[in-house]
Amino acid sequence: MWQRAALVGYEGIFPPDVPAPRPEVLVERSRQAIAAQGYNALVLVACHTGPEGQVVGTIAAVPDPDETSRAQLLRLYVDPGHWGRGIGRRLHDSALRHLQGAGYRVVVLWVLERNLRARAMYERWGWRATPARQCDYPGVTEICYLLML
């Protein structure tokens, strides 16, 4: 699911010579991230209601490692075949309710600058871009978004 979402959502953003993310690497990174989370962390997984219970979406809500007074949303991914059905919004809102219940009033997330679809979605949901930028991969910039709870 993560690979499909990344390949569709990030199409045209990374240079063509960048190798596609391998499913086993994505699964291991997510497993490690889940295992490393501590107090007030939440990972939600949305599954299809069919007999196989296929994963169709994920999100993580964690304390921000850079600023302990705020929280951070990570890894909101929805399988492209399920886009437009409200799955991402339900995951997002559930994660925010958890963070608010844990006492957080400020939440941040990072979005690829050229991921216009995701940026428009977050802005519709009340998030605002900040001046903060980071670049973990040459030529690919991320923008920090902020939401007050």
C-alpha positions in Angstrom: 0.0 0.0 0.0 2.8 2.5 0.9 4.6 1.8 -2.3 1.5 2.3 -4.5 0.6 5.5 -2.6 4.2 6.8 -3.0 4.5 5.9 -6.7 1.2 7.7 -7.6 1.4 10.5 -5.1 5.1 11.4 -5.8 5.0 10.9 -9.5 7.1 13.6 -11.2 8.5 15.0 -7.9 11.6 12.9 -7.6 14.2 12.8 -10.5 13.6 9.9 -12.8 16.9 8.2 -11.9 15.8 7.7 -8.2 14.9 4.1 -7.7 11.3 3.3 -6.6 10.8 2.6 -2.9 10.9 -1.2 -2.3 8.0 -2.6 -0.3 10.3 -4.5 2.1 12.2 -1.3 2.9 9.0 0.7 3.5 7.6 -2.0 5.8 10.9 -2.2 7.8 11.1 1.6 8.2 7.5 1.7 9.4 8.1 -1.2 11.7 11.1 0.5 13.2 9.2 3.8 13.5 6.3 2.1 15.3 8.7 0.3 17.7 10.6 3.5 18.5 7.5 5.5 19.4 6.9 6.2 23.1 4.4 8.0 25.3 1.5 9.7 23.5 2.3 8.1 20.2 -0.5 6.6 18.0 -0.4 4.6 14.8 -3.7 4.0 13.0 -4.3 1.5 10.2 -7.4 1.5 8.1 -8.4 -1.9 6.6 -10.8 -2.9 4.0 -13.8 -4.7 5.5 -13.5 -7.6 3.1 -12.5 -11.1 4.1 -8.7 -10.4 3.6 -8.8 -7.1 5.6 -6.4 -5.4 3.2 -4.6 -2.3 4.6 -5.9 0.8 2.7 -4.5 3.6 4.9 -2.1 4.6 7.7 -1.2 7.6 9.8 1.1 8.2 12.8 0.7 10.9 15.5 3.8 11.4 17.7 5.4 14.0 19.9 7.6 16.3 17.7 11.2 15.3 18.2 12.3 18.9 17.5 9.9 20.7 19.9 8.4 18.7 22.8 5.5 21.1 23.3 4.0 20.2 19.9 3.1 17.0 18.1 3.7 15.8 14.6 1.6 13.8 12.0 3.6 11.3 9.9 2.9 8.8 7.2 -0.6 9.6 6.1 -0.9 7.3 3.2 -4.1 5.9 1.5 -4.0 3.4 -1.3 -4.7 5.3 -4.5 -7.5 2.9 -5.3 -9.3 4.2 -2.3 -8.6 7.9 -2.7 -11.6 10.2 -2.5 -13.6 8.0 0.0 -12.8 9.9 3.2 -10.3 7.4 4.6 -7.5 9.9 4.9 -9.7 12.4 6.5 -11.0 9.9 9.1 -7.4 8.8 9.9 -6.3 12.5 10.1 -9.2 13.5 12.4 -8.8 10.5 14.6 -5.1 11.2 15.0 -5.8 14.9 15.9 -8.4 13.9 18.5 -5.8 11.6 20.1 -3.2 14.5 20.2 -5.7 16.9 21.5 -6.7 14.5 24.3 -3.0 14.1 25.1 -2.8 17.8 25.7 -1.2 19.0 22.5 -2.4 22.3 21.0 0.1 22.6 18.1 0.7 20.0 15.4 3.1 20.0 12.5 3.6 17.9 9.4 6.0 18.0 6.5 4.9 17.8 2.9 6.9 17.7 -0.3 6.7 21.2 -1.8 5.8 19.8 -5.3 3.1 17.5 -3.9 0.3 19.9 -4.8 -2.5 17.4 -4.2 -1.5 16.8 -0.6 -0.8 20.4 0.1 -4.2 21.4 -1.2 -5.8 18.7 0.9 -4.1 19.9 4.1 -4.9 23.5 3.4 -8.6 22.6 2.9 -8.4 20.9 6.3 -7.1 24.0 8.0 -3.3 23.5 7.9 -1.1 26.5 7.1 2.3 26.5 5.5 5.2 27.9 7.6 8.4 29.4 6.3 10.3 26.3 7.5 11.8 24.1 4.7 14.1 21.1 4.7 15.8 19.1 1.9 16.7 15.5 2.7 17.1 14.6 -1.0 18.8 16.9 -3.5 16.3 19.0 -5.4 13.3 17.8 -3.3 12.1 20.3 -0.7 9.6 19.7 2.1 7.5 22.4 3.6 6.4 22.4 7.3 2.7 22.9 7.9 1.2 23.9 11.2 -2.3 23.4 12.8 -3.5 24.8 16.0 -5.9 22.4 17.9 
